[in-house]
Amino acid sequence: MATKEELQAQADAEIEAAKPMYKQVNNERLEFTDADYDQAKIDLGNSKWEAQQFGYITARQEAFESIGNQLDQLFWDIHNNKLDKTGEWYKAIKKIKDDNPKPE
């Protein structure tokens, strides 16, 4: 996993490589000022850091079944005396967590 400084260096390089960059102000196309480039680097660095630190949350949320489906899995696991690591609900949740680990 990259450090915040490493991600910021990547962001800085990406912004430098993308020059020139432009903004639209009052229907006029203007090149970024030095302050705009500095802010773009900070914003991209922060975005990269947040994606690395918290991207797993979104990935897990997108992978989880609906609550209704999860409750149905739990019902059948209870019905089949599988409310342990052999149950379908546990195996499904475990796979999602394994596929989308929390950063250390």
Secondary structure, 3 states (H helix, E strand, C coil): CCCHHHHHHHHHHHHHHHCCCEEEECCEEEECCHHHHHHHHHHHHHHHHHHHHHHHHHHHHHHCCCHHHHHHHHHHHHHCCCCCCCCHHHHHHHHHHHHCCCCC
